[in-house]
Amino acid sequence: MEALTFNVKIDGKSYEVKQYSDLPPLYDVSGKEAYHRIGKTDAGLWVYIESALITENMPLQQIGEAIEQHLGTD
């Protein structure tokens, strides 16, 4: 499987999104000073799965919604 990579823009900041795995669907998201691996819970909330040691918080729900819109799964 070739990893899907795309960019989303939230509140003027650009984040690169790279699909990490299909099952479960996980995504590596990186910004200027941020990196997180994120996924969606069964309850429908986006959560941090893994983070770099020094990183900033990201607007997870907005990024998750942008991922769903990009993939056409919303």
C-alpha positions as CSV (number, residue, x, y, z in Angstrom):
1,M,0.0,0.0,0.0
2,E,1.3,3.4,-1.0
3,A,0.8,5.9,1.8
4,L,-1.8,8.6,1.0
5,T,-0.4,12.1,1.7
6,F,-2.2,15.4,1.5
7,N,-2.4,18.8,3.2
8,V,-5.2,20.4,5.2
9,K,-5.4,24.1,6.3
10,I,-7.0,25.0,9.6
11,D,-7.1,28.5,10.9
12,G,-4.4,29.6,8.5
13,K,-2.0,26.8,9.5
14,S,-1.1,24.0,7.1
15,Y,-0.8,20.4,8.2
16,E,0.6,17.6,6.2
17,V,-1.4,14.4,6.7
18,K,0.0,11.0,5.8
19,Q,-2.0,7.8,6.2
20,Y,-0.2,5.5,8.6
21,S,-2.5,2.5,8.5
22,D,-5.8,1.3,7.0
23,L,-6.9,-0.9,9.9
24,P,-7.3,0.9,12.2
25,P,-7.3,4.1,10.2
26,L,-4.5,6.1,11.6
27,Y,-2.8,9.3,10.3
28,D,0.5,11.0,10.9
29,V,-0.1,14.8,11.1
30,S,2.7,17.3,11.1
31,G,2.8,21.1,11.2
32,K,5.5,23.7,11.5
33,E,6.3,22.6,15.1
34,A,4.0,19.7,15.6
35,Y,3.8,16.0,15.0
36,H,1.1,13.6,16.2
37,R,-0.4,10.3,15.1
38,I,-4.1,10.5,15.3
39,G,-7.1,8.2,15.0
40,K,-10.8,8.2,15.5
41,T,-12.5,6.4,18.5
42,D,-15.6,4.3,18.1
43,A,-17.5,7.3,19.7
44,G,-16.4,9.5,16.8
45,L,-13.8,11.6,18.5
46,W,-10.4,12.2,17.1
47,V,-7.6,11.5,19.6
48,Y,-3.8,11.5,19.9
49,I,-2.3,8.1,19.5
50,E,1.3,9.0,19.6
51,S,3.2,12.3,19.9
52,A,6.8,13.6,19.4
53,L,8.5,14.7,22.6
54,I,8.4,18.4,21.8
55,T,5.2,19.3,20.0
56,E,2.3,21.7,20.1
57,N,-1.4,20.8,20.4
58,M,-3.4,20.7,17.2
59,P,-7.1,21.3,16.6
60,L,-7.8,17.6,16.4
61,Q,-11.5,17.6,15.7
62,Q,-11.1,20.2,12.9
63,I,-8.2,18.2,11.4
64,G,-10.1,15.0,11.6
65,E,-13.1,16.6,9.9
66,A,-10.8,17.9,7.2
67,I,-9.4,14.4,6.7
68,E,-12.9,13.0,6.4
69,Q,-13.9,15.7,3.9
70,H,-10.7,15.0,1.8
71,L,-11.4,11.3,1.8
72,G,-15.1,11.7,1.2
73,T,-16.0,9.8,4.4
74,D,-17.9,12.5,6.2
